[in-house]
Amino acid sequence: MNSSWQNVMVDDSNTRVYVSAPDTTKHVSGVIVVHGQNGQRTF
């Protein structure tokens, strides 16, 4: 699985994100996990 840190712009602010993708050319299901820098928090 390929994984790397990337930078994306969010509301005119540079944000670091960690991205992983499976090693396949087939269409596969995906999972998106979002949480703050300090980990998961109660909302």
N, CA, C and O atoms as a Maestro MAE file, in Angstrom:
{
 s_m_m2io_version
 :::
 2.0.0
}

f_m_ct {
 s_m_title
 :::
 protein
 m_atom[172] {
  # First column is atom index #
  i_m_mmod_type
  r_m_x_coord
  r_m_y_coord
  r_m_z_coord
  i_m_residue_number
  s_m_chain_name
  s_m_pdb_residue_name
  s_m_pdb_atom_name
  i_m_atomic_number
  :::
  1 25 0.854 -1.175 0.000 1 A "MET " " N  " 7
  2 3 0.000 0.000 0.000 1 A "MET " " CA " 6
  3 2 0.895 1.230 0.000 1 A "MET " " C  " 6
  4 15 1.798 1.350 0.828 1 A "MET " " O  " 8
  5 25 0.642 2.134 -0.923 2 A "ASN " " N  " 7
  6 3 1.378 3.394 -0.984 2 A "ASN " " CA " 6
  7 2 0.791 4.364 0.035 2 A "ASN " " C  " 6
  8 15 -0.424 4.548 0.091 2 A "ASN " " O  " 8
  9 25 1.655 4.987 0.843 3 A "SER " " N  " 7
  10 3 1.224 5.969 1.838 3 A "SER " " CA " 6
  11 2 2.187 7.141 1.839 3 A "SER " " C  " 6
  12 15 3.389 6.966 1.640 3 A "SER " " O  " 8
  13 25 1.651 8.349 2.065 4 A "SER " " N  " 7
  14 3 2.513 9.534 2.115 4 A "SER " " CA " 6
  15 2 1.778 10.703 2.750 4 A "SER " " C  " 6
  16 15 0.548 10.730 2.813 4 A "SER " " O  " 8
  17 25 2.556 11.666 3.219 5 A "TRP " " N  " 7
  18 3 2.002 12.926 3.707 5 A "TRP " " CA " 6
  19 2 1.856 13.864 2.517 5 A "TRP " " C  " 6
  20 15 2.757 13.955 1.683 5 A "TRP " " O  " 8
  21 25 0.725 14.563 2.433 6 A "GLN " " N  " 7
  22 3 0.452 15.522 1.368 6 A "GLN " " CA " 6
  23 2 0.011 16.840 1.996 6 A "GLN " " C  " 6
  24 15 -0.373 16.875 3.165 6 A "GLN " " O  " 8
  25 25 0.064 17.913 1.229 7 A "ASN " " N  " 7
  26 3 -0.420 19.223 1.675 7 A "ASN " " CA " 6
  27 2 -1.600 19.628 0.800 7 A "ASN " " C  " 6
  28 15 -1.523 19.543 -0.426 7 A "ASN " " O  " 8
  29 25 -2.689 20.066 1.422 8 A "VAL " " N  " 7
  30 3 -3.861 20.555 0.705 8 A "VAL " " CA " 6
  31 2 -4.263 21.904 1.289 8 A "VAL " " C  " 6
  32 15 -4.012 22.181 2.461 8 A "VAL " " O  " 8
  33 25 -4.884 22.737 0.468 9 A "MET " " N  " 7
  34 3 -5.367 24.033 0.940 9 A "MET " " CA " 6
  35 2 -6.802 23.890 1.449 9 A "MET " " C  " 6
  36 15 -7.664 23.371 0.740 9 A "MET " " O  " 8
  37 25 -7.056 24.349 2.674 10 A "VAL " " N  " 7
  38 3 -8.390 24.337 3.272 10 A "VAL " " CA " 6
  39 2 -8.650 25.734 3.817 10 A "VAL " " C  " 6
  40 15 -7.952 26.189 4.723 10 A "VAL " " O  " 8
  41 25 -9.651 26.414 3.270 11 A "ASP " " N  " 7
  42 3 -9.975 27.788 3.709 11 A "ASP " " CA " 6
  43 2 -8.739 28.675 3.736 11 A "ASP " " C  " 6
  44 15 -8.481 29.350 4.732 11 A "ASP " " O  " 8
  45 25 -7.974 28.678 2.651 12 A "ASP " " N  " 7
  46 3 -6.758 29.504 2.502 12 A "ASP " " CA " 6
  47 2 -5.664 29.156 3.510 12 A "ASP " " C  " 6
  48 15 -4.804 29.987 3.802 12 A "ASP " " O  " 8
  49 25 -5.691 27.926 4.043 13 A "SER " " N  " 7
  50 3 -4.679 27.483 4.996 13 A "SER " " CA " 6
  51 2 -4.107 26.150 4.525 13 A "SER " " C  " 6
  52 15 -4.855 25.250 4.141 13 A "SER " " O  " 8
  53 25 -2.795 26.025 4.554 14 A "ASN " " N  " 7
  54 3 -2.142 24.784 4.172 14 A "ASN " " CA " 6
  55 2 -2.368 23.748 5.272 14 A "ASN " " C  " 6
  56 15 -2.086 24.013 6.440 14 A "ASN " " O  " 8
  57 25 -2.878 22.568 4.905 15 A "THR " " N  " 7
  58 3 -3.188 21.514 5.865 15 A "THR " " CA " 6
  59 2 -2.492 20.233 5.443 15 A "THR " " C  " 6
  60 15 -2.582 19.830 4.283 15 A "THR " " O  " 8
  61 25 -1.796 19.586 6.379 16 A "ARG " " N  " 7
  62 3 -1.120 18.317 6.097 16 A "ARG " " CA " 6
  63 2 -2.095 17.175 6.253 16 A "ARG " " C  " 6
  64 15 -2.852 17.131 7.223 16 A "ARG " " O  " 8
  65 25 -2.086 16.245 5.307 17 A "VAL " " N  " 7
  66 3 -2.950 15.066 5.367 17 A "VAL " " CA " 6
  67 2 -2.116 13.828 5.062 17 A "VAL " " C  " 6
  68 15 -1.134 13.898 4.322 17 A "VAL " " O  " 8
  69 25 -2.514 12.695 5.635 18 A "TYR " " N  " 7
  70 3 -1.846 11.417 5.379 18 A "TYR " " CA " 6
  71 2 -2.744 10.602 4.472 18 A "TYR " " C  " 6
  72 15 -3.911 10.383 4.793 18 A "TYR " " O  " 8
  73 25 -2.222 10.154 3.351 19 A "VAL " " N  " 7
  74 3 -3.008 9.469 2.330 19 A "VAL " " CA " 6
  75 2 -2.429 8.085 2.094 19 A "VAL " " C  " 6
  76 15 -1.214 7.920 1.982 19 A "VAL " " O  " 8
  77 25 -3.315 7.079 2.018 20 A "SER " " N  " 7
  78 3 -2.913 5.712 1.666 20 A "SER " " CA " 6
  79 2 -3.805 5.219 0.543 20 A "SER " " C  " 6
  80 15 -4.996 5.529 0.511 20 A "SER " " O  " 8
  81 25 -3.238 4.458 -0.375 21 A "ALA " " N  " 7
  82 3 -3.996 3.905 -1.495 21 A "ALA " " CA " 6
  83 2 -3.528 2.480 -1.749 21 A "ALA " " C  " 6
  84 15 -2.330 2.202 -1.690 21 A "ALA " " O  " 8
  85 25 -4.463 1.573 -2.031 22 A "PRO " " N  " 7
  86 3 -4.077 0.183 -2.287 22 A "PRO " " CA " 6
  87 2 -3.289 0.034 -3.589 22 A "PRO " " C  " 6
  88 15 -3.435 0.838 -4.509 22 A "PRO " " O  " 8
  89 25 -2.463 -0.991 -3.652 23 A "ASP " " N  " 7
  90 3 -1.658 -1.272 -4.845 23 A "ASP " " CA " 6
  91 2 -2.476 -2.101 -5.833 23 A "ASP " " C  " 6
  92 15 -2.226 -3.296 -5.993 23 A "ASP " " O  " 8
  93 25 -3.452 -1.476 -6.497 24 A "THR " " N  " 7
  94 3 -4.276 -2.178 -7.476 24 A "THR " " CA " 6
  95 2 -4.817 -1.182 -8.485 24 A "THR " " C  " 6
  96 15 -4.949 0.006 -8.190 24 A "THR " " O  " 8
  97 25 -5.127 -1.669 -9.665 25 A "THR " " N  " 7
  98 3 -5.768 -0.817 -10.676 25 A "THR " " CA " 6
  99 2 -7.274 -1.046 -10.700 25 A "THR " " C  " 6
  100 15 -7.990 -0.379 -11.447 25 A "THR " " O  " 8
  101 25 -7.767 -1.995 -9.878 26 A "LYS " " N  " 7
  102 3 -9.198 -2.270 -9.786 26 A "LYS " " CA " 6
  103 2 -9.897 -1.193 -8.965 26 A "LYS " " C  " 6
  104 15 -9.265 -0.535 -8.138 26 A "LYS " " O  " 8
  105 25 -11.191 -1.011 -9.187 27 A "HIS " " N  " 7
  106 3 -11.984 -0.129 -8.339 27 A "HIS " " CA " 6
  107 2 -12.232 -0.834 -7.011 27 A "HIS " " C  " 6
  108 15 -12.706 -1.970 -6.989 27 A "HIS " " O  " 8
  109 25 -11.920 -0.180 -5.929 28 A "VAL " " N  " 7
  110 3 -12.103 -0.760 -4.597 28 A "VAL " " CA " 6
  111 2 -12.816 0.250 -3.707 28 A "VAL " " C  " 6
  112 15 -12.810 1.449 -3.986 28 A "VAL " " O  " 8
  113 25 -13.423 -0.239 -2.645 29 A "SER " " N  " 7
  114 3 -14.081 0.644 -1.679 29 A "SER " " CA " 6
  115 2 -13.027 1.461 -0.940 29 A "SER " " C  " 6
  116 15 -11.866 1.065 -0.845 29 A "SER " " O  " 8
  117 25 -13.454 2.604 -0.420 30 A "GLY " " N  " 7
  118 3 -12.536 3.461 0.315 30 A "GLY " " CA " 6
  119 2 -13.065 3.810 1.691 30 A "GLY " " C  " 6
  120 15 -14.257 3.672 1.964 30 A "GLY " " O  " 8
  121 25 -12.179 4.259 2.547 31 A "VAL " " N  " 7
  122 3 -12.518 4.700 3.898 31 A "VAL " " CA " 6
  123 2 -11.846 6.047 4.117 31 A "VAL " " C  " 6
  124 15 -10.665 6.211 3.811 31 A "VAL " " O  " 8
  125 25 -12.590 7.007 4.643 32 A "ILE " " N  " 7
  126 3 -12.034 8.320 4.976 32 A "ILE " " CA " 6
  127 2 -12.147 8.510 6.480 32 A "ILE " " C  " 6
  128 15 -13.232 8.382 7.047 32 A "ILE " " O  " 8
  129 25 -11.028 8.817 7.127 33 A "VAL " " N  " 7
  130 3 -10.997 9.061 8.564 33 A "VAL " " CA " 6
  131 2 -10.472 10.473 8.774 33 A "VAL " " C  " 6
  132 15 -9.401 10.824 8.278 33 A "VAL " " O  " 8
  133 25 -11.221 11.278 9.506 34 A "VAL " " N  " 7
  134 3 -10.822 12.659 9.766 34 A "VAL " " CA " 6
  135 2 -10.843 12.888 11.270 34 A "VAL " " C  " 6
  136 15 -11.838 12.598 11.933 34 A "VAL " " O  " 8
  137 25 -9.740 13.410 11.810 35 A "HIS " " N  " 7
  138 3 -9.727 13.810 13.225 35 A "HIS " " CA " 6
  139 2 -8.666 14.879 13.419 35 A "HIS " " C  " 6
  140 15 -7.796 15.065 12.569 35 A "HIS " " O  " 8
  141 25 -8.743 15.563 14.516 36 A "GLY " " N  " 7
  142 3 -7.838 16.665 14.803 36 A "GLY " " CA " 6
  143 2 -6.405 16.189 15.052 36 A "GLY " " C  " 6
  144 15 -6.141 14.992 15.169 36 A "GLY " " O  " 8
  145 25 -5.504 17.143 15.129 37 A "GLN " " N  " 7
  146 3 -4.090 16.869 15.325 37 A "GLN " " CA " 6
  147 2 -3.832 16.083 16.609 37 A "GLN " " C  " 6
  148 15 -2.930 15.245 16.653 37 A "GLN " " O  " 8
  149 25 -4.606 16.344 17.639 38 A "ASN " " N  " 7
  150 3 -4.403 15.685 18.933 38 A "ASN " " CA " 6
  151 2 -5.185 14.395 19.068 38 A "ASN " " C  " 6
  152 15 -5.274 13.851 20.169 38 A "ASN " " O  " 8
  153 25 -5.756 13.886 17.983 39 A "GLY " " N  " 7
  154 3 -6.504 12.640 18.025 39 A "GLY " " CA " 6
  155 2 -7.999 12.886 18.018 39 A "GLY " " C  " 6
  156 15 -8.467 14.009 17.833 39 A "GLY " " O  " 8
  157 25 -8.739 11.801 18.226 40 A "GLN " " N  " 7
  158 3 -10.194 11.888 18.199 40 A "GLN " " CA " 6
  159 2 -10.717 12.595 19.446 40 A "GLN " " C  " 6
  160 15 -10.224 12.371 20.552 40 A "GLN " " O  " 8
  161 25 -11.715 13.448 19.257 41 A "ARG " " N  " 7
  162 3 -12.313 14.204 20.365 41 A "ARG " " CA " 6
  163 2 -13.810 14.035 20.359 41 A "ARG " " C  " 6
  164 15 -14.394 13.663 19.341 41 A "ARG " " O  " 8
  165 25 -14.435 14.303 21.483 42 A "THR " " N  " 7
  166 3 -15.880 14.258 21.569 42 A "THR " " CA " 6
  167 2 -16.474 15.506 20.927 42 A "THR " " C  " 6
  168 15 -16.006 16.614 21.190 42 A "THR " " O  " 8
  169 25 -17.496 15.346 20.090 43 A "PHE " " N  " 7
  170 3 -18.140 16.483 19.433 43 A "PHE " " CA " 6
  171 2 -19.452 16.775 20.094 43 A "PHE " " C  " 6
  172 15 -20.155 17.701 19.689 43 A "PHE " " O  " 8
  :::
 }
 m_bond[171] {
  # First column is bond index #
  i_m_from
  i_m_to
  i_m_order
  :::
  1 1 2 1
  2 2 3 1
  3 3 4 2
  4 3 5 1
  5 5 6 1
  6 6 7 1
  7 7 8 2
  8 7 9 1
  9 9 10 1
  10 10 11 1
  11 11 12 2
  12 11 13 1
  13 13 14 1
  14 14 15 1
  15 15 16 2
  16 15 17 1
  17 17 18 1
  18 18 19 1
  19 19 20 2
  20 19 21 1
  21 21 22 1
  22 22 23 1
  23 23 24 2
  24 23 25 1
  25 25 26 1
  26 26 27 1
  27 27 28 2
  28 27 29 1
  29 29 30 1
  30 30 31 1
  31 31 32 2
  32 31 33 1
  33 33 34 1
  34 34 35 1
  35 35 36 2
  36 35 37 1
  37 37 38 1
  38 38 39 1
  39 39 40 2
  40 39 41 1
  41 41 42 1
  42 42 43 1
  43 43 44 2
  44 43 45 1
  45 45 46 1
  46 46 47 1
  47 47 48 2
  48 47 49 1
  49 49 50 1
  50 50 51 1
  51 51 52 2
  52 51 53 1
  53 53 54 1
  54 54 55 1
  55 55 56 2
  56 55 57 1
  57 57 58 1
  58 58 59 1
  59 59 60 2
  60 59 61 1
  61 61 62 1
  62 62 63 1
  63 63 64 2
  64 63 65 1
  65 65 66 1
  66 66 67 1
  67 67 68 2
  68 67 69 1
  69 69 70 1
  70 70 71 1
  71 71 72 2
  72 71 73 1
  73 73 74 1
  74 74 75 1
  75 75 76 2
  76 75 77 1
  77 77 78 1
  78 78 79 1
  79 79 80 2
  80 79 81 1
  81 81 82 1
  82 82 83 1
  83 83 84 2
  84 83 85 1
  85 85 86 1
  86 86 87 1
  87 87 88 2
  88 87 89 1
  89 89 90 1
  90 90 91 1
  91 91 92 2
  92 91 93 1
  93 93 94 1
  94 94 95 1
  95 95 96 2
  96 95 97 1
  97 97 98 1
  98 98 99 1
  99 99 100 2
  100 99 101 1
  101 101 102 1
  102 102 103 1
  103 103 104 2
  104 103 105 1
  105 105 106 1
  106 106 107 1
  107 107 108 2
  108 107 109 1
  109 109 110 1
  110 110 111 1
  111 111 112 2
  112 111 113 1
  113 113 114 1
  114 114 115 1
  115 115 116 2
  116 115 117 1
  117 117 118 1
  118 118 119 1
  119 119 120 2
  120 119 121 1
  121 121 122 1
  122 122 123 1
  123 123 124 2
  124 123 125 1
  125 125 126 1
  126 126 127 1
  127 127 128 2
  128 127 129 1
  129 129 130 1
  130 130 131 1
  131 131 132 2
  132 131 133 1
  133 133 134 1
  134 134 135 1
  135 135 136 2
  136 135 137 1
  137 137 138 1
  138 138 139 1
  139 139 140 2
  140 139 141 1
  141 141 142 1
  142 142 143 1
  143 143 144 2
  144 143 145 1
  145 145 146 1
  146 146 147 1
  147 147 148 2
  148 147 149 1
  149 149 150 1
  150 150 151 1
  151 151 152 2
  152 151 153 1
  153 153 154 1
  154 154 155 1
  155 155 156 2
  156 155 157 1
  157 157 158 1
  158 158 159 1
  159 159 160 2
  160 159 161 1
  161 161 162 1
  162 162 163 1
  163 163 164 2
  164 163 165 1
  165 165 166 1
  166 166 167 1
  167 167 168 2
  168 167 169 1
  169 169 170 1
  170 170 171 1
  171 171 172 2
  :::
 }
}
